[in-house]
Amino acid sequence: MYDIVIIGGGPAGLAAAVAVAEEGIDNIIILEREDALGGTLRQSVHNGYGLERFKEDLTGPEYAERFIDAIKNYSVEYKLKTTVLEVNDKKEIIAVNGEDGIIKLQAKAIIMATGCREVPRTTINLSEAQPAGIFTAGSAQKFINQDGYMPGKEIVIYGSTDLGLIMARRFIMEGGKVHALVEPLSYCKGSRKNVIQCISDFHIPLKLEHNIKYVHGKDRVEGVTIAPLDAQGNFLDQGEEFIGCNTIVLAVGLTPENELFKQCGMKISPDTGGAEVDENMRSSVEGIFVCGNAVHYHDSVDDITKESERAGKKAADYVKGFEDGKEKIQILKGPAIRYVVPSYISKGNIDNSVELSFRVDSVYEHHKVCVYVDGVREMCISKKIMNYGDLEKITIPVALLERCQDSKSITVTIEKE
């Protein structure tokens, strides 16, 4: 029996564990399936981490080490190479590892920090060719940054997510040649910052509104033929281009690890694939909290840390018997918005303002973000530009939340200026 079991030892799980320990609860354990704590931060050797949290410019491993040191100082128990097989709504957990075999645990509360995974190749219509030399961006990053291997020297990157942009820069820094970044949309999926720092600054050809038509090569990739797309996403008859390469890197997206959520009957957002949570990271299953990229993909590890610390503190409150209001206000999205997090705000439990995070479905210039309460517009904030790849935020002040106690829904939408 544990007070709190944390599933996942990446940045979210580590931050949640430290927060729980700071609340005076020491009967906790972290279950991590990899052979070390830190998650994908271990292979993110570029800097830019910790500017908000530590006021320092750190690499991913340096950022992770701060929290690993903290949980060791608190003597937090953890098991590595441990895969969680089952979780149910009674907070019973079955896991397995090579040392202990089958492990059965009972928790008073669970924090799921399972992160996200890359969209697999089988979901991409990339042609029927199956030569060697096709990697996901995450696997390529691990090969280079952790294992010390270059997957290839002549590269084409398919997809413009943040990880794809970062890996384009990384290949060049390691002596590779990135011949093109191919993106079917008319804009990049990654953040504006990464487009500038990773693509523009390194003069990488950006092929927007293009797709890979053929993959050439039998045993190993020898090149790709790309072609422009029309407004419906179909190949145009003219404009085909052959690009010689021996490596294709797929960077088409990330999706939350949600298999355990389904097992315990948790509500899953159809927009993100992650858990539906309230402002304090409570899921729809009592006593189970979810944080980090298991809720939605974050732009910043600092945001993951803040969110996970909140999950840790609220899980500790739950174990201590502090009851929260169960009536909730639903958060809805407007037509041009891909998703809004959190999915709910708890009534009768609002002592601070609540920050809503959302992403838009395209690029919007000179628009405003508007908040409606039960269909009545309550506030608007002007935005010069909103980009597909950037996480946008809006804060709902306490005064407005207090007026929402009898409301059923809050809707976030964008409108022209």
URMOLIN-V287567 format. One record per pair of residues at least 4 apart in sequence whose C-alpha atoms are under 6 Angstrom apart, sorted by the first residue. I is the first residue (numbers start at 1). J is the second residue. D is the distance in whole Angstrom. If there is no record, write none. Layout:
i = (I & I)
j = (J & J)
d = (D & D)
This chain:
i = (1 & 1 & 2 & 2 & 2 & 3 & 3 & 3 & 3 & 4 & 4 & 4 & 4 & 4 & 5 & 5 & 5 & 6 & 6 & 6 & 6 & 7 & 7 & 7 & 7 & 8 & 8 & 8 & 8 & 8 & 9 & 9 & 9 & 9 & 9 & 10 & 10 & 12 & 12 & 12 & 12 & 13 & 15 & 15 & 15 & 16 & 16 & 16 & 18 & 19 & 19 & 19 & 20 & 20 & 20 & 20 & 21 & 21 & 29 & 29 & 30 & 31 & 31 & 32 & 32 & 33 & 33 & 33 & 33 & 34 & 35 & 35 & 38 & 38 & 41 & 41 & 42 & 43 & 43 & 43 & 44 & 45 & 45 & 46 & 47 & 47 & 48 & 48 & 49 & 49 & 49 & 50 & 50 & 50 & 50 & 51 & 51 & 51 & 53 & 58 & 58 & 65 & 71 & 81 & 82 & 82 & 83 & 83 & 84 & 85 & 85 & 86 & 86 & 87 & 87 & 87 & 88 & 88 & 89 & 91 & 92 & 92 & 93 & 93 & 94 & 94 & 95 & 95 & 96 & 96 & 96 & 97 & 109 & 109 & 110 & 111 & 111 & 111 & 112 & 113 & 114 & 114 & 115 & 115 & 115 & 115 & 116 & 116 & 116 & 116 & 116 & 117 & 117 & 118 & 118 & 119 & 119 & 131 & 131 & 131 & 131 & 132 & 133 & 133 & 133 & 134 & 134 & 134 & 135 & 136 & 136 & 137 & 137 & 137 & 137 & 141 & 142 & 143 & 143 & 144 & 144 & 144 & 152 & 153 & 153 & 154 & 154 & 154 & 155 & 155 & 155 & 155 & 155 & 156 & 156 & 156 & 156 & 157 & 157 & 157 & 158 & 158 & 158 & 158 & 159 & 159 & 159 & 159 & 160 & 160 & 160 & 160 & 161 & 161 & 161 & 162 & 164 & 165 & 166 & 169 & 171 & 172 & 172 & 180 & 180 & 181 & 181 & 182 & 183 & 183 & 184 & 184 & 184 & 184 & 185 & 186 & 186 & 189 & 189 & 190 & 191 & 191 & 194 & 195 & 196 & 197 & 199 & 199 & 209 & 209 & 210 & 210 & 210 & 211 & 211 & 212 & 212 & 213 & 213 & 214 & 214 & 215 & 216 & 216 & 216 & 216 & 217 & 217 & 221 & 222 & 222 & 223 & 223 & 223 & 224 & 224 & 225 & 225 & 226 & 226 & 227 & 227 & 228 & 228 & 229 & 229 & 229 & 229 & 230 & 256 & 256 & 256 & 257 & 261 & 262 & 266 & 266 & 267 & 267 & 268 & 268 & 268 & 269 & 269 & 269 & 269 & 271 & 272 & 274 & 274 & 274 & 275 & 276 & 276 & 277 & 277 & 277 & 277 & 277 & 278 & 278 & 278 & 278 & 278 & 279 & 279 & 281 & 281 & 281 & 282 & 283 & 283 & 291 & 291 & 292 & 293 & 304 & 311 & 317 & 318 & 325 & 325 & 325 & 327 & 327 & 328 & 328 & 328 & 328 & 329 & 329 & 329 & 329 & 330 & 330 & 331 & 331 & 331 & 331 & 331 & 332 & 333 & 333 & 333 & 334 & 334 & 336 & 336 & 337 & 337 & 337 & 338 & 338 & 338 & 339 & 339 & 340 & 340 & 341 & 341 & 347 & 352 & 353 & 353 & 353 & 354 & 354 & 355 & 355 & 356 & 356 & 357 & 357 & 358 & 358 & 359 & 359 & 360 & 361 & 362 & 363 & 363 & 363 & 364 & 364 & 365 & 365 & 366 & 366 & 366 & 367 & 367 & 367 & 367 & 368 & 368 & 368 & 368 & 368 & 369 & 369 & 369 & 369 & 370 & 370 & 370 & 370 & 370 & 371 & 371 & 371 & 371 & 371 & 372 & 372 & 372 & 372 & 372 & 373 & 373 & 374)
j = (106 & 107 & 27 & 28 & 107 & 27 & 28 & 107 & 108 & 28 & 107 & 108 & 109 & 110 & 28 & 29 & 110 & 30 & 110 & 111 & 112 & 30 & 31 & 112 & 113 & 13 & 31 & 32 & 113 & 114 & 13 & 14 & 32 & 37 & 38 & 38 & 39 & 113 & 292 & 304 & 308 & 113 & 305 & 308 & 309 & 308 & 309 & 312 & 71 & 309 & 312 & 313 & 25 & 312 & 313 & 316 & 25 & 26 & 77 & 78 & 78 & 78 & 79 & 80 & 82 & 80 & 81 & 82 & 83 & 81 & 80 & 81 & 42 & 64 & 60 & 61 & 61 & 142 & 145 & 146 & 60 & 59 & 60 & 59 & 58 & 59 & 57 & 58 & 57 & 58 & 59 & 54 & 56 & 57 & 58 & 55 & 56 & 57 & 302 & 62 & 63 & 69 & 76 & 97 & 96 & 97 & 95 & 96 & 95 & 94 & 95 & 93 & 94 & 92 & 93 & 264 & 92 & 264 & 264 & 107 & 105 & 106 & 104 & 105 & 103 & 104 & 102 & 103 & 101 & 102 & 103 & 101 & 287 & 288 & 288 & 288 & 289 & 290 & 290 & 291 & 257 & 294 & 256 & 257 & 293 & 294 & 255 & 256 & 257 & 293 & 294 & 254 & 255 & 253 & 254 & 253 & 254 & 218 & 219 & 220 & 221 & 220 & 220 & 221 & 247 & 247 & 248 & 249 & 249 & 249 & 250 & 164 & 249 & 250 & 251 & 145 & 146 & 147 & 149 & 148 & 149 & 150 & 247 & 176 & 177 & 177 & 245 & 246 & 178 & 179 & 245 & 247 & 248 & 178 & 179 & 180 & 248 & 181 & 248 & 249 & 181 & 182 & 250 & 251 & 182 & 183 & 251 & 252 & 164 & 188 & 189 & 190 & 189 & 190 & 251 & 190 & 251 & 198 & 198 & 198 & 176 & 176 & 177 & 205 & 206 & 206 & 207 & 207 & 208 & 210 & 208 & 209 & 210 & 211 & 209 & 208 & 209 & 388 & 389 & 389 & 389 & 390 & 198 & 199 & 200 & 201 & 203 & 204 & 228 & 229 & 227 & 228 & 229 & 226 & 227 & 225 & 226 & 225 & 226 & 224 & 225 & 224 & 221 & 222 & 223 & 224 & 221 & 222 & 246 & 245 & 246 & 243 & 244 & 245 & 242 & 243 & 241 & 242 & 240 & 241 & 239 & 240 & 235 & 236 & 233 & 234 & 235 & 236 & 234 & 273 & 274 & 294 & 294 & 266 & 266 & 284 & 285 & 276 & 284 & 274 & 275 & 276 & 273 & 274 & 275 & 276 & 339 & 296 & 294 & 295 & 296 & 295 & 283 & 343 & 281 & 282 & 283 & 342 & 343 & 282 & 342 & 343 & 344 & 345 & 342 & 345 & 289 & 290 & 311 & 289 & 288 & 289 & 295 & 308 & 304 & 297 & 308 & 315 & 322 & 322 & 347 & 348 & 349 & 346 & 347 & 344 & 345 & 346 & 347 & 344 & 345 & 408 & 409 & 344 & 409 & 343 & 344 & 409 & 410 & 411 & 411 & 337 & 411 & 412 & 412 & 413 & 360 & 361 & 359 & 360 & 361 & 359 & 360 & 361 & 358 & 359 & 357 & 358 & 356 & 357 & 405 & 398 & 396 & 397 & 398 & 395 & 396 & 394 & 395 & 393 & 394 & 392 & 393 & 391 & 392 & 391 & 392 & 388 & 388 & 388 & 386 & 387 & 388 & 385 & 386 & 384 & 385 & 383 & 384 & 385 & 383 & 415 & 416 & 417 & 381 & 382 & 383 & 414 & 415 & 380 & 381 & 413 & 414 & 379 & 380 & 412 & 413 & 414 & 377 & 378 & 379 & 411 & 412 & 376 & 377 & 378 & 410 & 411 & 409 & 410 & 409)
d = (5 & 6 & 6 & 6 & 5 & 5 & 6 & 6 & 5 & 5 & 6 & 6 & 5 & 5 & 6 & 5 & 5 & 5 & 6 & 5 & 6 & 6 & 5 & 5 & 6 & 5 & 6 & 5 & 5 & 5 & 5 & 6 & 5 & 5 & 6 & 4 & 4 & 6 & 5 & 6 & 5 & 5 & 6 & 6 & 6 & 5 & 5 & 4 & 6 & 5 & 5 & 6 & 6 & 5 & 6 & 6 & 5 & 6 & 5 & 5 & 4 & 6 & 5 & 5 & 6 & 6 & 4 & 4 & 5 & 5 & 5 & 5 & 6 & 5 & 4 & 6 & 5 & 6 & 5 & 6 & 5 & 5 & 5 & 5 & 5 & 4 & 5 & 6 & 6 & 5 & 6 & 5 & 6 & 6 & 6 & 4 & 5 & 5 & 6 & 6 & 6 & 6 & 5 & 6 & 6 & 5 & 5 & 5 & 4 & 6 & 5 & 6 & 5 & 6 & 5 & 6 & 6 & 4 & 5 & 6 & 6 & 5 & 6 & 5 & 6 & 5 & 6 & 5 & 5 & 5 & 6 & 5 & 5 & 6 & 5 & 6 & 5 & 6 & 5 & 5 & 6 & 6 & 6 & 6 & 5 & 4 & 5 & 4 & 5 & 6 & 6 & 5 & 5 & 6 & 4 & 6 & 5 & 5 & 5 & 5 & 6 & 5 & 6 & 6 & 5 & 6 & 5 & 6 & 5 & 5 & 5 & 6 & 6 & 6 & 5 & 6 & 5 & 5 & 5 & 5 & 5 & 6 & 6 & 4 & 6 & 5 & 5 & 5 & 5 & 6 & 5 & 5 & 6 & 6 & 6 & 5 & 5 & 5 & 6 & 5 & 6 & 5 & 5 & 6 & 6 & 5 & 5 & 5 & 6 & 5 & 5 & 6 & 5 & 4 & 6 & 4 & 5 & 6 & 6 & 5 & 5 & 5 & 6 & 5 & 6 & 5 & 6 & 5 & 5 & 6 & 6 & 4 & 5 & 5 & 5 & 5 & 5 & 6 & 5 & 4 & 4 & 5 & 5 & 5 & 5 & 5 & 6 & 5 & 6 & 5 & 5 & 4 & 6 & 6 & 6 & 6 & 4 & 6 & 5 & 6 & 5 & 5 & 6 & 5 & 5 & 6 & 5 & 5 & 5 & 5 & 5 & 5 & 4 & 5 & 6 & 5 & 5 & 4 & 6 & 5 & 6 & 4 & 6 & 6 & 5 & 5 & 5 & 6 & 5 & 6 & 5 & 5 & 6 & 5 & 6 & 6 & 6 & 6 & 6 & 6 & 5 & 5 & 5 & 6 & 6 & 5 & 6 & 6 & 5 & 4 & 6 & 5 & 6 & 6 & 5 & 5 & 5 & 6 & 6 & 6 & 5 & 6 & 4 & 5 & 6 & 6 & 5 & 6 & 5 & 5 & 6 & 5 & 6 & 5 & 5 & 5 & 6 & 6 & 5 & 5 & 6 & 6 & 6 & 6 & 5 & 6 & 5 & 4 & 5 & 5 & 5 & 5 & 5 & 5 & 5 & 5 & 5 & 6 & 5 & 6 & 5 & 6 & 6 & 5 & 6 & 4 & 6 & 6 & 6 & 4 & 6 & 6 & 5 & 5 & 6 & 6 & 6 & 4 & 6 & 5 & 6 & 6 & 6 & 5 & 5 & 6 & 5 & 6 & 4 & 6 & 5 & 6 & 4 & 6 & 5 & 5 & 6 & 5 & 6 & 5 & 6 & 5 & 6 & 6 & 5 & 6 & 4 & 6 & 5 & 6 & 5 & 6 & 4 & 5 & 5 & 4 & 5 & 6 & 5 & 5 & 5 & 6 & 5 & 6 & 4 & 6 & 5 & 6 & 6 & 6 & 5 & 6 & 5 & 5 & 4 & 6 & 6 & 5 & 6 & 5 & 5)
